Amino acid sequence: MIWSLKKKRVKRGIVINTVEKKNEKASSVISIKSFLTVVLVLSLMLVMCGGLSYIIPQGSFSRDEAGVIITGTYVQQSVSGIAPWRVITAPLRVFASEDAVTMIVISVFLLVMSGVFNLLEKTGGVKTFIGQIMHRLRDKGGPVVCITVLIFMLFGSLFGMFEELVTLLPIVVVFMLSMNLDTMTGLGACLLAACFGFSAAITNPFSVGLASQYAGAAPSDGVWLRLIFFGIIYVNLCVFLMVHLRRINRNPKLSLSYEADQKKKESLSLTQQTDAHNSKLFRVFSAFFILQAAVLIAIASVRSLSSLAIPILAASFLLGGIGAGLLVCPRKLDVARYILQGAVSMLPAVVMIAIASSVKLVMTESGIIDTIMHAVLSVLVGKSKFIAILLIYFLILFLQLFIGSSSAKIVLLMPIVMPIAKALGLSPALIILTYCMADGFTDVIMPTNPVLLIGLSMVNVSYWKWVKWTWKLQLIVFAQTVVILLFGVAIGY
């Protein structure tokens, strides 16, 4: 999308010339291409599992009271292929399986969160909240970049927001240009920060929350290492941007966006405005986010609430979102319309979850899931836990190439990976941390990620310029994730 002047619009107390988005849809809408790709991959896996039932013999492990498999108790049986009709109908029959309640809870959670996030975007809630803070920090000089990074990272890490934050990218870039910085700094403070925050998850309900649900763990388990990891990633990104700013301060032409930025600055209009509606939005949504942060802290602090984390979060966001929406929407019916629009946009994710769950159902019904676990354990038992955790990490990274949906990967992987990990003596907290690391960081490097490409097109930066600017940072972060995981194994995390 080419940077162009459009009519002035008042946002977050600032009048800006920004980029208009055509064909506006719900913020969390899943593209048809991404949906079809994931469905195809999962469907092929489903068919493959059905075919394996005619090759792999059935088998079973004994399990303890907690449901953890007991190594050395595997009993192998004969080969007995599953009927083709059971494979075909698995995505429907999964709603009547033993995993139905968990799957329905997760699906409802995703629909609710998507609906509320769409409400926040359509009413300008997130934009107003972040924009007002940025405007008040405008005169703070260099530190404002690090403060902006912290804000975006916290929204990703605490609330699981990524795509919704990327819609703010043109605003952040205009803000940085107004301080005589460049477009690349805006990309780092918004796009990179949102993704890195989502990946360095503290309470991210879409990764930590859902994975904990499947792992039978509390979201607060092991939170201390996730906090340390968040701090490390935050320092990385701040140092990266500060080094970049030092370079372009010495020679502005070293910026990869220098020529385009000169044209943007010529057309830049940034003036302070006061607006009663914007002030109301800021107050209402400040209260909303403070409330949600308090709920997250309560869930993490009170052990008895941990088992109900997903329903509590869904109820808190829904009730808080409806309340905030009724206070700021002139037409009260718009609140229901925005929430319904966002929920409908997330329905493809429910389809993906159903197909992912059906993969486990087919393996369970055909009796090969324990046989596969036995084969994996036969290779890993007696081997180093360091090797095991790295293999799990690389497995999730590999699947990330084909399945971008975080929830679909959790539903597909956790029922298989978690029993193996527990049998090897790896804690659920370590597996959840591994999943968060593998699931997110690649979203801002892989050219197949639509959010990355849309974000770059918003500010007219090519993918190759982006890679040239960020590849060293990505390698450093990857090395640090490996070190953190090995450290976790070493200390028995």
C-alpha atoms as one frame of an Amber mdcrd trajectory, in Angstrom:
protein
   0.000   0.000   0.000   1.493   3.350  -1.062   1.836   6.077   1.529  -0.594
   8.776   0.448  -2.306  11.863   1.831  -5.896  11.353   2.834  -8.362  13.613
   4.580  -7.395  14.593   8.112  -8.896  12.555  10.909  -8.709  13.253  14.650
  -7.173  10.265  16.467  -5.868  10.067  20.013  -5.785  13.856  20.363  -3.613
  14.196  17.242  -4.528  15.225  13.705  -2.552  13.100  11.282  -2.316  12.331
   7.607  -2.322   8.557   7.469  -2.963   5.554   5.283  -6.557   4.463   4.698
  -7.424   0.796   4.744  -9.714  -0.343   1.984 -12.468  -2.859   2.492 -12.320
  -2.600   6.291 -13.080  -5.882   8.042 -12.838  -7.307  11.501  -9.274  -6.986
  12.759  -8.837 -10.673  13.490 -10.238 -11.909  10.177  -8.379 -14.921   8.809
  -7.405 -14.687   5.138  -8.872 -17.257   2.773  -5.404 -18.301   1.614  -4.138
 -18.870   5.168  -7.318 -20.739   6.100  -7.197 -23.036   3.071  -3.481 -23.714
   3.574  -3.931 -24.748   7.206  -7.046 -26.815   6.431  -5.188 -28.604   3.622
  -2.190 -29.392   5.853  -4.376 -30.627   8.705  -6.583 -32.648   6.360  -3.535
 -34.347   4.864  -2.321 -35.163   8.372  -5.754 -36.577   9.194  -5.751 -38.815
   6.115  -2.149 -39.828   6.788  -3.028 -40.894  10.348  -5.902 -42.963   8.976
  -3.520 -44.617   6.518  -0.932 -45.294   9.243  -3.518 -47.317  11.145  -3.195
 -49.963   8.412   0.585 -50.119   8.896   1.302 -49.353  12.559   0.161 -51.918
  15.160  -2.097 -50.933  18.008  -0.641 -50.572  21.483  -1.184 -49.025  24.880
   0.636 -47.711  27.945  -0.438 -47.977  31.552  -1.022 -44.550  33.101  -0.822
 -43.253  36.651  -3.596 -41.430  38.506  -2.593 -38.135  36.895  -2.875 -39.696
  33.424   0.887 -39.665  32.814   2.157 -42.641  30.819   4.381 -45.074  32.732
   7.483 -45.974  30.749   8.165 -49.682  30.359   4.464 -50.659  30.430   3.791
 -50.547  26.683   1.897 -53.554  25.301   1.768 -54.053  21.538  -1.195 -55.589
  19.720  -2.042 -56.390  16.111  -2.614 -54.045  13.181  -6.239 -52.975  12.795
  -6.990 -50.204  10.304  -9.643 -47.626  11.082 -12.718 -47.494   8.825 -12.480
 -44.700   6.195 -15.866 -43.284   7.205 -14.527 -42.691  10.712 -11.679 -40.632
   9.287 -14.027 -38.586   7.093 -16.474 -37.872   9.917 -13.823 -37.269  12.605
 -14.063 -33.424  12.455 -17.753 -33.752  13.361 -17.502 -36.659  15.788 -14.805
 -34.849  17.759 -17.556 -32.695  19.294 -18.851 -35.821  21.014 -15.441 -37.127
  22.083 -13.754 -36.914  25.492 -12.013 -33.729  24.310 -15.290 -32.064  23.334
 -15.613 -29.910  26.457 -12.060 -28.592  26.204 -12.452 -27.913  22.491 -15.769
 -26.121  22.947 -14.335 -23.987  25.776 -11.376 -23.004  23.592 -13.613 -22.266
  20.602 -15.956 -20.073  22.654 -12.946 -18.313  24.162 -11.549 -17.493  20.709
 -14.923 -16.235  19.476 -15.379 -14.010  22.529 -11.849 -12.579  22.410 -12.095
 -11.933  18.677 -15.434 -10.196  19.143 -14.142  -7.960  21.946 -10.923  -7.117
  20.084 -13.015  -6.127  17.055 -15.094  -3.881  19.336 -11.893  -2.300  20.682
 -10.692  -1.588  17.155 -13.980  -0.282  15.750 -14.531   2.077  18.711 -10.901
   3.188  18.635 -10.236   1.808  22.118  -6.712   0.457  21.645  -5.717   3.259
  19.284  -6.913   5.944  21.640  -5.288   4.367  24.686  -1.884   3.891  23.068
  -2.065   7.103  21.045  -2.750   9.298  24.049   0.201   7.788  25.916   2.488
   8.282  22.906   1.354  11.888  22.503   2.092  12.668  26.139   5.561  11.149
  25.749   6.339  12.958  22.513   8.706  15.470  24.070  10.695  12.921  26.076
  13.302  12.421  23.344  15.113   9.117  22.784  13.556   7.213  25.717  10.128
   7.510  24.065  11.155   4.779  21.615  11.878   2.327  24.431   8.674   3.307
  26.221   6.689   2.731  23.006   8.346  -0.674  22.621   7.410  -1.569  26.196
   3.758  -0.603  25.646   3.401  -2.703  22.505   5.286  -5.651  23.996   3.106
  -5.629  27.108  -0.095  -5.666  25.057   1.211  -8.673  23.133   2.626 -10.490
  26.149  -0.280  -9.932  28.546  -3.318  -9.851  26.256  -2.140 -11.778  23.179
  -2.639  -8.863  20.803  -0.629  -8.809  17.574  -2.695  -8.234  14.437  -4.772
  -5.613  16.273  -1.630  -3.664  17.175  -0.251  -3.770  13.634  -3.222  -1.642
  12.525  -1.547   1.152  14.529   1.632   0.968  12.448   0.975   4.013  10.216
   0.221   6.070  13.327   3.426   4.981  15.051   5.480   5.729  11.933   3.984
   9.239  11.682   4.747   9.725  15.374   8.389   8.684  14.888   8.781  10.874
  11.796   7.431  13.830  13.779  10.391  13.353  16.161  12.784  13.325  13.184
  13.256   9.559  13.376  12.572   7.146  10.509  10.053   4.572   9.288  12.274
   1.654  10.309  12.201   2.853  13.921   8.407   2.918  13.732   8.376  -0.632
  12.382  10.615  -1.776  15.218   8.621  -0.020  17.929   5.298  -1.380  16.641
   5.540  -4.469  14.409   8.610  -6.043  16.028   7.537  -5.069  19.539   4.021
  -6.499  19.148   5.319  -9.801  17.749   8.159 -10.115  20.242   5.771  -9.371
  23.094   3.327 -12.022  21.849   6.207 -14.522  21.699   7.788 -13.556  25.032
   4.442 -14.338  26.610   3.800 -13.759  30.286   0.063 -14.405  30.421  -0.813
 -14.403  26.685  -4.187 -16.216  26.710  -3.709 -17.492  23.150  -0.482 -19.341
  23.938   0.162 -19.610  27.682  -3.548 -19.816  28.477  -4.563 -22.411  25.886
  -1.397 -24.493  26.285  -1.879 -24.562  30.063  -5.416 -25.809  29.525  -4.125
 -28.815  27.584  -1.126 -29.358  29.837  -3.230 -29.482  32.982  -1.090 -26.710
  34.442  -1.807 -23.293  35.900  -0.940 -20.258  33.708   1.136 -18.977  36.628
   3.367 -22.069  36.708   6.910 -21.041  35.840   5.940 -17.412  35.253   9.223
 -16.191  36.794  11.293 -17.466  33.855   8.815 -16.047  31.350   9.209 -12.666
  33.077  12.999 -12.901  32.796  12.729 -13.905  29.154  10.396 -10.964  28.473
  12.990  -8.643  30.028  15.779 -10.107  27.888  13.779  -9.675  24.677  12.797
  -6.130  25.656  16.440  -5.176  26.247  17.397  -6.796  22.918  14.876  -4.765
  20.973  15.701  -1.502  22.742  19.448  -1.958  22.154  18.776  -2.853  18.515
  16.746   0.332  17.985  19.171   2.533  19.925  22.098   1.304  17.798  20.025
   1.986  14.691  19.178   5.514  15.885  22.817   6.256  16.654  23.770   5.227
  13.109  21.151   7.369  11.392  21.869  10.337  13.678  25.449  10.278  12.408
  24.351   9.809   8.809  20.594   9.903   8.054  21.200   8.422   4.607  22.127
   5.098   6.230  18.441   4.546   6.972  16.929   1.996   4.589  13.835   4.189
   4.362  15.681   7.532   3.976  14.426   8.582   0.537  10.825   7.574   1.216
  10.929   9.294   4.602  11.909  12.620   3.026   8.757  12.529   0.921   6.647
  11.491   3.892   7.997  14.319   6.047   7.131  16.872   3.375   3.462  15.875
   3.606   3.455  15.307   7.357   0.950  17.246   9.410   0.958  16.647  13.142
  -0.781  19.100  15.426  -2.131  18.827  18.912  -5.877  18.634  19.286  -8.184
  18.197  22.215 -11.332  16.243  21.729 -13.905  15.426  24.399 -14.789  12.109
  22.754 -11.127  11.041  22.603 -10.678  11.931  26.277 -13.698   9.817  27.177
 -12.368   6.920  25.094  -9.037   7.131  26.881 -10.638   7.106  30.350 -13.036
   4.261  29.558 -10.501   1.989  27.913  -7.832   2.778  30.494 -10.267   1.386
  33.048 -10.936  -1.599  30.761  -7.270  -2.546  30.408  -6.572  -1.988  34.093
  -9.458  -4.321  34.912  -8.180  -7.027  32.556  -4.649  -6.694  33.951  -6.073
  -7.113  37.459  -7.935 -10.261  36.363  -4.744 -11.688  34.844  -2.825 -10.981
  38.056  -5.590 -12.588  40.128  -5.558 -15.723  37.972  -1.779 -15.936  38.247
  -1.817 -15.346  41.999  -4.770 -17.442  43.186  -4.156 -21.122  42.511  -7.850
 -22.038  42.780  -8.651 -19.718  39.871  -6.014 -21.177  37.545  -8.110 -24.159
  36.463 -10.820 -21.726  35.355  -8.455 -19.267  33.658  -9.949 -19.506  30.171
 -13.629 -19.104  31.192 -12.752 -16.281  33.627 -10.747 -14.414  30.984 -13.508
 -14.837  28.414 -16.174 -13.585  30.839 -13.993 -10.678  31.980 -13.223  -9.507
  28.450 -16.814  -9.943  27.298 -18.444  -8.121  30.226 -15.749  -5.443  30.324
 -15.925  -4.985  26.557 -19.714  -4.695  26.552 -19.585  -2.197  29.414 -16.914
  -0.076  27.718 -18.715  -0.279  24.392 -22.026   0.898  25.881 -20.240   3.891
  27.411 -18.537   5.054  24.203 -20.829   3.959  21.347 -23.489   6.531  20.369
 -25.583   3.675  18.968 -25.820   0.934  21.565 -26.711  -1.707  18.968 -23.243
  -1.177  17.451 -21.746  -2.919  20.490 -23.501  -6.188  19.643 -22.790  -5.726
  15.930 -19.045  -5.221  16.439 -18.754  -8.182  18.812 -20.765 -10.433  16.482
 -18.707  -9.300  13.479 -15.463 -10.144  15.266 -16.772 -13.513  16.458 -17.919
 -14.487  12.954 -14.471 -13.613  11.574 -12.975 -16.194  13.960 -15.239 -19.074
  12.866 -12.593 -20.426  10.444 -10.338 -20.928  13.476 -12.998 -23.161  15.030
 -12.964 -25.267  11.863  -9.171 -25.560  12.077  -9.376 -26.556  15.735 -11.963
 -29.234  14.915  -9.744 -30.743  12.211  -6.660 -30.556  14.459  -8.559 -32.287
  17.275  -9.791 -34.955  14.883  -6.177 -35.951  14.151  -5.787 -37.046  17.758
  -9.246 -38.686  17.687  -8.313 -40.845  14.694  -5.006 -41.883  16.262  -6.759
 -42.704  19.534  -9.587 -44.691  17.918  -7.162 -46.622  15.729  -4.976 -47.371
  18.768  -1.760 -46.042  17.244  -1.200 -42.933  19.381   0.501 -44.873  22.190
   2.496 -46.841  19.614   3.824 -43.588  18.170   4.632 -42.305  21.658   6.406
 -45.574  22.420   8.552 -45.187  19.300   9.489 -41.626  20.264  10.218 -42.584
  23.854  12.338 -45.536  22.736  14.589 -43.073  20.958  14.626 -40.418  23.698
  14.560 -42.380  26.969  18.068 -42.510  28.363  19.109 -39.667  26.098  19.820
 -36.129  27.217  16.859 -33.946  28.188  18.709 -31.122  26.440  18.361 -32.948
  23.134  14.711 -33.748  23.820  13.702 -30.145  24.459  15.520 -28.950  21.344
  13.784 -31.599  19.225  10.413 -30.442  20.533  11.412 -26.830  19.812  12.406
 -27.610  16.232   9.257 -29.684  15.688   7.074 -26.688  16.572   9.244 -24.412
  14.420   8.788 -26.810  11.502   4.999 -26.906  11.907   5.014 -23.106  12.107
   5.957 -23.100   8.410   2.628 -24.696   7.518   0.246 -23.936  10.403   0.238
 -20.301  11.426  -2.707 -20.608  13.792  -1.465 -20.747  17.377  -4.624 -22.411
  18.703  -4.637 -25.066  15.957  -1.014 -26.012  16.706  -1.753 -26.265  20.425
  -4.733 -28.555  19.828  -2.678 -30.672  17.421   0.567 -30.893  19.393  -0.120
 -30.717  23.110  -2.066 -34.005  23.473   0.884 -35.831  21.899   3.907 -33.823
  23.056   2.851 -33.313  26.669   2.644 -37.019  27.691   6.034 -37.655  26.073
   7.552 -34.633  27.818   6.206 -35.694  31.216   7.535 -39.224  30.720  10.961
 -37.721  29.990  10.809 -35.573  33.122  10.221 -32.274  31.298   7.771 -30.001
  33.096   4.615 -28.538  31.514   5.965 -25.034  32.230   9.047 -25.745  30.117
   6.957 -27.135  27.249   4.680 -24.078  27.359   7.718 -21.776  27.254   9.104
 -23.792  24.335   5.829 -23.483  22.482   5.636 -19.709  22.981   9.174 -19.251
  21.676   8.653 -21.431  18.607   5.213 -20.099  17.750   5.766 -16.354  17.533
   9.158 -14.919  16.585   9.125 -16.314  13.039   5.955 -14.323  12.301   8.114
 -11.279  11.503  10.650 -13.052   9.310   8.740 -15.605   7.219   7.459 -14.168
   3.895   4.425 -16.461   4.141   3.043 -14.516   7.110   0.288 -12.190   5.839
   0.427  -9.841   8.850   4.096  -9.087   8.166   3.492  -8.395   4.485   0.458
  -6.209   5.185   2.398  -4.260   7.814   5.312  -3.625   5.468   2.979  -2.577
   2.655   1.261  -0.075   4.964   4.465   1.964   5.178   5.949   1.096   1.785
   8.950  -0.936   2.978  10.018  -3.939   0.892  10.390  -7.392   2.416  14.066
  -7.564   1.443  14.840  -4.262   3.164  13.097  -5.661   6.231  15.188  -8.850
   6.167  18.375  -6.856   5.668  17.501  -4.727   8.708  16.350  -7.469  11.106
  18.161 -10.733  10.266  20.948 -10.251  12.824  18.420  -9.507  15.565  16.466
 -12.629  14.638  19.600 -14.792  14.881  20.459 -13.302  18.279  16.932 -13.952
  19.563  16.977 -17.519  18.221  20.299 -18.205  19.972  18.934 -16.753  23.200
  15.795 -18.918  23.048  17.977 -22.014  22.752  20.124 -20.898  25.696  17.038
 -20.167  27.841  15.568 -23.608  27.079  18.822 -25.369  27.907  19.051 -23.309
  31.093  15.507 -24.373  31.961  16.444 -28.044  31.585  19.637 -27.554  33.606
  17.825 -26.092  36.614  14.854 -28.468  36.450  12.449 -25.676  35.525
